[in-house]
Amino acid sequence: MALRLITACALLLLGAVSMHAGPAPAQETDEAYSATVKVDATADSAAAAREIARIDGQRRALASVLERLSGASEPAKPPKLDDKAITDMVASFEVANEHMSAVRYVADYTFHFRPSKVRRLVRVAETAPTESGGKSSPDKNVGDKSSVDNGAKSPAESGSKPSAESGNRVLVVLPVYRDGSNLVLWDDPNAWRAAWSQRPAGPGPGRVVLPLGDAGDLAAIDAEKAGSGRPEALTAIAQRNSGSETVVALATARRQGDKLAGLDVAVKRYRYGHLVDTQGSSFEADPAESEADFLSRAADSVAVEIESGARRSAGAHSDQPGSLAVTVPITSLGEWVQVRNRLASVSAIRKIDLLSLSRQEARIEVKYIGSQDQLKSSLAEVNLDLGGGDPIWRIQSSGAASAR
């Protein structure tokens, strides 16, 4: 048992030595790491065709990005990557012009790749072995999840702040629609979700992404779980769509007879399943516009507010850097992993170095932006408390201190 724990600790140390979190610098949120491709696949079912199309599309999109970044007429050939490795490089994607039959799937996919992993892949490609026997770059395991750092340059090397693995702070929106006694998310008809599906995805921090609604999405969450804020379901749908947060946009229809007269929208934003913000809006229908146009207008307005709020949150902290040596009391490796994941979601935190790990505690160095009060407030959003003081700071789950 002790040997297994020591082995697990060693593996965890390899995977958690360096972790970045926080908003990405401007140069990493542009279109240089994104590409749009048209996909067309046929299989035994529409769902199978869609999966084949996505996998083929992400490979072609990555090739397009690498060619663009290399700036050469004949770019160096990148290392061979399997489908899983390429999927791990995708930060998010959007789908437009989607059409399907029982066996065929056609759409336009826009893939947004993780800048740090693409940069590393370009470096590997540029220094790949040649026929003359030149040595390859020391960088390895491109696309491998075992190292969260993934070869990103340090601030001194890049001249910029460290970036987040979730750099673009993708917000996965769930348009839940209540019309009378019906509460729907994936089920048709859902006119509210249809209105969201017509919106183009915006660039930069706080980009709103609508899940495709495939079998995996349906299994992860439904209208009832979204409406009630089930943490495990919200976390699952965010992870499936490479999102940093989940936004439930619950719209309740107000009708006069059969006519849609208004809409009340409650917007709740969750990070790792924890509620971090709540907003509400009401919209009145214009007699001259159709129901679809009214819902589209409401969706556009709500999306703008969500994206603006995310940008305000990302820029809420000052640029003053800080660092704390922190002890994290734990009772198991599983508890450390949960705390680590919550720390990774905090926008104020830029980097976490794991200094040591035992059965009772993890010792880490937290590098952050802003004041200690801002850090404490950000940690509280994910149910973590920052306590103690120099020289011994402590981070633990809210309420854990009284329970111990």
C-alpha positions in Angstrom: 0.0 0.0 0.0 2.8 2.4 1.0 4.6 1.6 -2.3 1.5 2.3 -4.4 1.1 5.7 -2.6 4.7 6.6 -3.2 4.4 5.7 -6.8 1.1 7.7 -7.1 2.8 10.7 -5.4 5.7 10.5 -7.9 3.4 10.5 -10.9 1.4 13.3 -9.5 4.5 15.4 -8.9 5.5 14.9 -12.6 2.1 16.0 -13.7 1.7 19.0 -11.4 5.1 20.6 -11.1 4.0 23.7 -13.0 0.5 24.9 -13.7 -0.6 28.1 -15.4 -3.9 29.9 -14.9 -5.4 33.2 -15.8 -6.3 35.3 -18.9 -4.1 34.8 -21.9 -2.0 37.6 -23.3 -3.4 39.4 -26.3 -1.0 37.9 -28.8 -2.3 34.4 -27.8 -6.0 35.2 -28.3 -5.8 36.3 -31.9 -6.7 34.2 -34.9 -3.1 32.9 -35.4 -4.0 29.7 -33.6 -7.4 29.2 -35.2 -8.6 27.8 -38.5 -11.9 27.1 -40.2 -12.4 24.0 -42.3 -15.4 22.4 -44.1 -16.1 18.9 -43.1 -18.1 16.2 -44.9 -18.3 12.6 -43.7 -20.5 9.6 -44.2 -21.0 6.7 -41.8 -23.6 4.3 -40.6 -25.3 7.1 -38.6 -25.3 10.8 -38.4 -23.6 10.7 -35.0 -20.8 8.5 -36.3 -20.4 10.7 -39.3 -20.2 13.8 -37.1 -17.4 12.3 -35.0 -15.4 11.3 -38.1 -15.9 14.7 -39.5 -14.7 16.4 -36.3 -11.5 14.3 -36.1 -10.7 14.8 -39.8 -11.4 18.5 -39.5 -9.2 19.1 -36.4 -6.3 17.5 -38.2 -6.7 19.6 -41.3 -7.2 22.7 -39.2 -4.0 22.1 -37.2 -2.1 21.6 -40.5 -3.4 24.9 -41.7 -2.3 26.7 -38.5 1.1 25.1 -38.6 1.6 26.2 -42.2 0.5 29.7 -41.4 2.8 30.0 -38.4 5.8 28.5 -40.2 5.7 31.3 -42.8 7.5 29.0 -45.3 6.4 27.9 -48.7 7.3 24.3 -47.7 7.0 24.1 -43.9 8.8 21.5 -42.0 6.7 18.3 -41.6 5.4 18.1 -38.0 5.7 14.9 -35.9 3.0 12.4 -36.4 0.2 12.8 -33.9 -2.6 10.5 -33.1 -6.2 11.8 -32.9 -6.2 11.9 -29.1 -3.0 14.1 -29.1 -4.6 16.5 -31.5 -7.9 16.6 -29.5 -5.8 17.6 -26.5 -4.4 20.5 -28.4 -7.9 21.9 -29.2 -9.0 24.6 -26.7 -12.5 24.9 -28.2 -14.4 24.8 -31.5 -17.5 26.2 -33.1 -19.8 24.7 -35.6 -21.7 26.6 -38.4 -23.8 25.7 -41.4 -24.5 22.2 -40.0 -26.5 19.8 -42.2 -27.1 16.1 -41.7 -29.0 13.2 -43.0 -29.3 9.7 -41.5 -25.8 8.8 -42.7 -24.1 12.0 -43.7 -22.8 15.1 -41.8 -21.7 18.4 -43.4 -20.6 21.6 -41.5 -18.0 24.3 -41.1 -15.8 23.8 -38.1 -13.6 26.6 -36.5 -11.0 25.1 -34.2 -9.1 27.2 -31.6 -5.8 25.5 -30.6 -3.9 25.9 -27.4 -1.1 28.4 -28.2 1.5 26.9 -25.9 1.1 23.4 -27.5 1.1 24.7 -31.0 4.2 26.8 -30.4 5.9 23.7 -29.1 4.9 21.6 -32.0 6.2 24.3 -34.4 9.6 24.2 -32.6 9.7 20.4 -32.9 8.8 20.5 -36.6 11.4 23.2 -37.3 14.2 21.2 -35.7 13.1 17.7 -36.8 15.8 15.2 -37.9 16.9 15.7 -41.5 18.3 13.2 -44.0 21.7 14.4 -43.1 21.3 13.2 -39.6 20.6 16.4 -37.8 19.4 16.1 -34.2 15.8 16.8 -33.3 14.6 19.3 -30.6 14.7 18.1 -27.0 11.0 18.9 -26.7 9.0 15.7 -26.3 5.5 14.5 -25.6 3.7 17.1 -27.7 0.0 17.0 -26.8 0.7 14.8 -23.7 -1.4 15.7 -20.7 1.2 14.5 -18.2 2.8 18.0 -18.1 0.4 21.0 -17.7 3.2 23.4 -18.5 3.5 22.0 -22.0 6.7 23.8 -22.9 5.3 27.4 -22.7 8.0 30.1 -22.6 8.6 31.8 -19.3 7.7 35.5 -19.0 11.4 36.4 -19.3 11.6 34.4 -22.6 8.4 35.6 -24.1 8.2 39.1 -22.8 4.6 38.6 -21.6 2.6 37.2 -18.7 2.2 33.5 -18.4 -0.9 32.2 -20.2 -3.6 29.9 -19.0 -4.1 26.4 -20.5 -7.7 27.6 -20.8 -6.3 30.8 -22.3 -9.4 32.1 -24.1 -11.6 31.5 -21.0 -14.2 29.8 -23.1 -17.7 30.0 -21.6 -20.0 27.0 -22.4 -23.5 28.3 -22.6 -26.6 26.2 -21.9 -29.8 27.8 -23.2 -32.6 26.3 -21.1 -36.1 27.3 -22.1 -39.2 27.3 -20.0 -42.4 27.7 -22.0 -45.4 26.9 -19.8 -44.8 23.6 -18.1 -42.1 22.5 -20.5 -38.4 22.8 -19.5 -36.1 21.9 -22.4 -32.4 22.1 -23.3 -31.5 19.5 -26.0 -35.1 18.5 -26.8 -36.8 19.9 -29.9 -38.4 22.3 -30.2 -36.2 24.7 -28.2 -36.6 28.1 -29.9 -34.3 29.7 -27.3 -31.4 27.3 -28.1 -32.1 27.7 -31.9 -31.6 31.5 -31.4 -28.3 30.9 -29.8 -27.2 28.5 -32.5 -27.5 31.3 -35.1 -25.0 33.5 -33.3 -21.4 33.6 -34.5 -18.8 32.9 -31.8 -16.9 35.9 -30.7 -13.1 36.1 -30.4 -11.0 36.7 -27.4 -11.5 36.3 -23.6 -15.0 35.3 -22.6 -15.9 33.7 -25.9 -19.3 32.0 -25.7 -19.5 28.5 -27.1 -22.7 26.5 -27.7 -22.3 22.7 -27.2 -23.2 20.6 -30.3 -25.7 18.5 -28.4 -24.3 15.1 -29.3 -24.8 11.9 -27.4 -22.0 12.8 -25.0 -23.5 16.2 -24.2 -26.9 14.7 -23.6 -25.3 12.2 -21.2 -23.5 14.9 -19.3 -26.4 17.2 -18.5 -30.1 17.8 -19.1 -32.5 20.7 -18.6 -33.3 19.8 -15.0 -29.7 19.4 -13.9 -28.7 22.7 -15.6 -31.6 24.6 -14.1 -30.9 23.3 -10.6 -27.1 23.9 -10.9 -25.8 20.3 -10.4 -22.0 20.8 -9.9 -20.9 17.5 -11.4 -23.0 17.9 -14.5 -22.0 21.5 -15.1 -18.3 20.5 -14.7 -18.7 17.6 -17.1 -20.3 19.7 -19.9 -17.6 22.4 -19.5 -14.8 19.8 -19.8 -16.4 18.1 -22.8 -16.4 21.5 -24.7 -13.0 22.6 -23.5 -14.5 25.4 -21.4 -13.3 27.1 -18.3 -16.8 28.0 -17.1 -20.5 27.0 -17.7 -23.2 29.6 -18.1 -26.9 28.5 -17.7 -29.1 31.0 -19.5 -32.6 30.1 -18.3 -35.3 31.9 -20.4 -38.9 31.9 -19.2 -41.5 32.8 -21.8 -44.3 35.2 -21.1 -47.3 34.7 -23.4 -50.5 36.5 -24.1 -52.6 33.8 -25.5 -50.5 32.0 -28.1 -48.3 35.0 -28.7 -44.9 35.4 -27.1 -45.1 38.8 -25.4 -41.9 38.8 -23.3 -38.9 36.9 -22.0 -37.3 36.7 -18.5 -33.8 35.5 -18.5 -31.8 34.3 -15.5 -28.1 33.9 -16.2 -26.0 31.9 -13.8 -22.2 31.5 -14.3 -20.4 28.5 -12.8 -16.7 27.7 -12.5 -15.9 24.1 -11.7 -19.5 23.7 -10.8 -19.5 26.5 -8.2 -21.8 29.5 -8.7 -19.7 32.7 -9.2 -22.2 35.2 -10.7 -25.9 35.7 -11.2 -27.7 38.2 -13.5 -31.2 38.8 -14.7 -32.8 40.5 -17.7 -36.3 41.0 -19.1 -37.2 41.6 -22.7 -40.4 42.8 -24.3 -41.4 41.6 -27.8 -42.0 44.1 -30.6 -45.3 43.4 -32.3 -43.6 44.0 -35.6 -41.0 41.3 -35.2 -41.3 37.5 -35.5 -40.9 35.2 -32.5 -37.6 34.0 -33.9 -36.3 37.5 -34.4 -37.3 38.5 -30.8 -35.5 35.5 -29.4 -32.4 36.2 -31.5 -32.4 39.8 -30.2 -32.6 38.6 -26.6 -29.9 36.0 -27.2 -27.6 38.6 -28.7 -28.1 41.0 -25.7 -27.6 38.2 -23.1 -24.4 37.0 -24.9 -23.0 40.5 -25.0 -23.6 40.9 -21.2 -22.0 37.5 -20.5 -18.9 38.3 -22.6 -18.6 41.8 -21.1 -18.8 40.3 -17.6 -16.1 37.8 -18.4 -13.8 40.5 -19.7 -14.4 42.6 -16.7 -13.6 39.7 -14.5 -10.5 38.9 -16.4 -9.3 42.5 -16.1 -10.4 43.1 -12.5 -7.0 42.6 -11.0 -4.1 45.0 -11.1 -0.9 44.1 -12.9 1.1 43.9 -9.6 2.6 40.4 -9.3 2.8 38.6 -6.0 4.0 35.2 -4.7 3.0 33.2 -1.6 4.4 30.0 -0.2 1.3 28.0 0.8 0.4 24.8 2.7 -2.6 22.9 1.5 -3.8 20.4 4.2 -5.1 17.2 2.6 -6.4 13.8 3.6 -5.8 12.0 0.3 -4.2 12.5 -3.2 -7.8 12.8 -4.6 -8.4 15.8 -2.3 -5.2 17.5 -3.6 -6.3 16.9 -7.2 -9.6 18.6 -6.5 -8.0 21.6 -4.8 -5.5 21.9 -7.6 -8.2 21.9 -10.2 -10.0 24.7 -8.3 -6.8 26.7 -8.1 -6.3 26.4 -11.8 -9.7 28.0 -12.4 -8.9 31.2 -10.4 -8.2 34.0 -12.8 -5.9 35.9 -10.4 -3.5 32.9 -10.2 -0.8 32.8 -12.9 1.3 29.8 -11.9 1.4 27.1 -9.2 4.6 25.2 -8.4 4.3 22.1 -6.3 7.2 22.0 -3.9 6.4 18.9 -2.0 3.6 16.4 -1.4 2.8 14.1 1.5 -0.2 12.2 2.9 -1.1 15.2 5.1 -0.3 18.3 3.0 0.9 19.8 -0.3 3.4 22.7 -0.2 3.1 25.0 -3.2 4.2 28.4 -4.4 1.4 30.5 -5.8 2.2 33.3 -8.2 -0.7 35.7 -8.8 -1.7 39.1 -10.0 -3.2 41.8 -7.8 -3.4 42.2 -4.0 -3.7 39.5 -1.4 -7.3 40.7 -0.7 -8.1 40.2 -4.4 -6.6 36.7 -4.3 -8.6 35.9 -1.2 -11.8 37.0 -3.0 -11.0 35.0 -6.1 -10.3 31.9 -4.0 -13.6 32.3 -2.2 -15.4 32.1 -5.6 -14.3 28.5 -5.8 -14.9 27.7 -2.2 -11.3 28.0 -1.0 -10.1 30.0 2.0 -6.8 31.7 2.3 -5.7 32.0 5.9 -2.7 32.3 8.1 0.1 34.8 7.3 3.8 35.2 6.9 5.6 32.9 7.0 2.9 30.2 6.9 -0.1 30.7 4.6 -2.8 28.0 4.2 -5.3 27.3 1.5 -8.1 24.9 2.2 -11.8 24.2 1.3 -14.3 26.6 2.8 -15.5 25.2 6.2 -12.6 22.7 6.4 -10.9 24.6 9.3 -13.9 24.2 11.6 -14.4 20.6 10.6 -10.8 19.5 11.4 
